[in-house]
Amino acid sequence: MSLDAMGHLLSILNTPLLPVIQSIVDEGTIQLVAVLAQRDTINVSAYWRFLELVTTVAPYHVDVLLEANVPTIIFSKMAQRSTDVLNLHNISIQEMSMRALSAIVHERNGPGTTIDFSDEAHDMECVFCFMHMQPRLPDINAACMVELLMQLTVKYPETVARMCAIGLIRTVNEIMLRGFPVYYVETYCHAVSLFEALASDTTNLRALASADPYCTLRVAMQRFPEQIDIQVKGMRTIAALADFNGTARRGAVPANIIALVLHAMRTHPGCIGQCAGVCAIAKLLHSWRNVNLVVTQGGVFLILRALDNHIGDRELMLAGLNAIDCITLRIKTNGVLTRKVQRVGVFLVRCLLDILDAYDDLSVLRQVLRVFSNFFLSSPEMRELCRGLGRIEAIIHARQLGIKDKKMAQKFVHMLGKV
């Protein structure tokens, strides 16, 4: 049987896909196809159908593909064509090779489904060579490469250090700056997912922080503000970058990054979007310029709205209260910014009281008391908003507080009595 005829197998069988694939596996067809693909160096259309077959089978029986040395065959074919990679015909084959490899890489789930990239037969040089050509290749090929790089970053973290060393982040930034049509939204999601995966590991986060980490994030978040996956992954990556080390936390991020986070919070009111946004803002508040941007662009109201709408989410409560505390502590000596926060003072008081009502958790209560103590006690205008709110005293007295927290609460209650 020829490889071309074997490639037609799935298209001519009018039966459900899974039984057909199981039959192909049981009869040893994959091994036969692999042998034919390795021997046939001329029939390009047949090799294309081989790649289609691999892509179809991978989600069901990637172990069989690995046993048949399919990745080795694909890598060797890519290496043969890499010398003429800009030839249009070769580009199409390389693109389909990327798709087949992505399908195999995606299915890693234990030893029997893992490509051994330390084996010379699975050398990644051809993939890296193709990666460096991306800025000059058509959109569809670049999109396939971004997907493969994302799958490798997520499923094969052991390859990431090597990819970063040869310019992974720079290459992704260059690809994403080309401005894909809007129907390439999945490519933008793959790019942001890749950055989020890098940010989840300290070593890779260092490589990300030392490059231009905000380039791709900015492009993707600006282009697709309605796509919650892109926005949430982008905000999580921003939070990780801000929290990377002391210098990063004190540094100011590009102004439009904070604007993007705040816009995402306005656009996505659900708990996932709000939690990602509040956590990102909380990590960015160690720079005075960042605080100024958050306050002047309405960030305090957005944080309070998140706390008010999702009062049952403890993680969000702690992050939001920490952010409010950090903001109010830093702006006490700045009359302009203090007045901006005071404009939402009634909302702030009501939100804090609702949290006191809802939580017995000492970590949450302590954060509420810190905001009352640090901002309200130094601001006659804010204390005035609390006039006659005996509810504060009743709530505080009903809590089992430690000595330090109790003193803070008593001081606040005492000051309210002077209003």
Phi, psi and omega in degrees: 000133180282159178296323180296317178295321179295325180293333179281354190304310185291327185286338184260349180270117182267062179224164179303148189297312186299312177300324179296314180297318179298320178295319178300317181293313183299327184270003178076020183294324182299314180299320180295315179299318180298317179298315179297319180295324181289325182279324186278110180252004186247315189285096184290319181296325178293319179295324176301316180292327174299316179295322176298318179297317178300315181297324180286322185281329188310315182295344184253322186216060179295331180298322180292321177297320179290321177299328180273008178059033180299315179303320179299319179297314181296314180300317182295320178294320178297319180297322179296327184266351186293339180289340180231047192293337182272357172297131187303320181294316179295325179301317180297318179294318179297321178299313180293328176296320178298318180296316180296316178296320178300318180297320180290313182298321183299331187269011179301126181203063180111175186304319184287353182238023186248130172281130180272095183285353175277349178281133182301330180293339179252036183297140185265006185302322181294323177293316180294322177300314179296324179301317182289342179275352191304317182303342182256001185260162180299162184304316186297323180289319178298320179297320178297320180294318178300319179297316180295317179297322178295315180298319178296318181296320183280314188269335182232068182300339180291345178268351191292317182301319179294318179295319178297322183295331181260010171105032180306308186293317179299318181295316178298317178301316180296319180296314185288339178285349183289342177077072178294154171300160186297336181285000173266029183304325181296328178294319177296321179295321177298318181296316180291323176298321177299314180295321178297320178295319176299320183289345182276354180237131186301315181296313180290328178296324177298317178295320179295316182293329182278348176269212175251083190290338187270352184299300181294321180300316180297313181299312184292315183290326177289323186286326186230068181295338182273349182275104187295326179299314180296317182293314182294313179297321178296316180293322177296321178293319177299318179297318180295319179296319180293331184263008188298312176203175184301318181296317180296321182291328180276346183279151178276134176274163174307139186304323184287346175292315177296320178299321179293319179297314181295322178294321178297322178293324177291325187277329186238088185282354180294166187298319182297312179295319181292318180296316179297319181292314181296318179297320178296314179299316181301324180285341186267359191271011179270359173252132181299321181294322177297318178300315180301316180294318180299314183292312184291337181261015174083021183293327181297315178299318181295322177295315180296321178297320178297316178297319182291321184278339185229050187295342180277354182267105185297318180300317179294320178301311183295316180294317180294316178295322176297319178295314179298317180298315180297318179296308184295327179291322184279336186261003185303328182266004180248104185300321183296310182290325178300317179294326178296318178291323180297337179295334176254024185300317181298316178297319180297313180298313181298319181296316180296320179294320178297322179292318176301321178295321191274339190239138167255356181295120184297327179297319178290313181300321180297320179294320178298314180297326178297318179296313177303314185290315187282328185254313185290321184293332181268000185232105178304325181295320180288322177295328179298326179295339183266001183304132175076006180271071178300345178302328180296312181298316182298318181294315182295316182294336181279354183264147175270093185259152172289172185300313182296315179294322180296320178296320178297317180293317180295321178298318181293315179299320179297317179294324178297327180294343180268353181292000000 
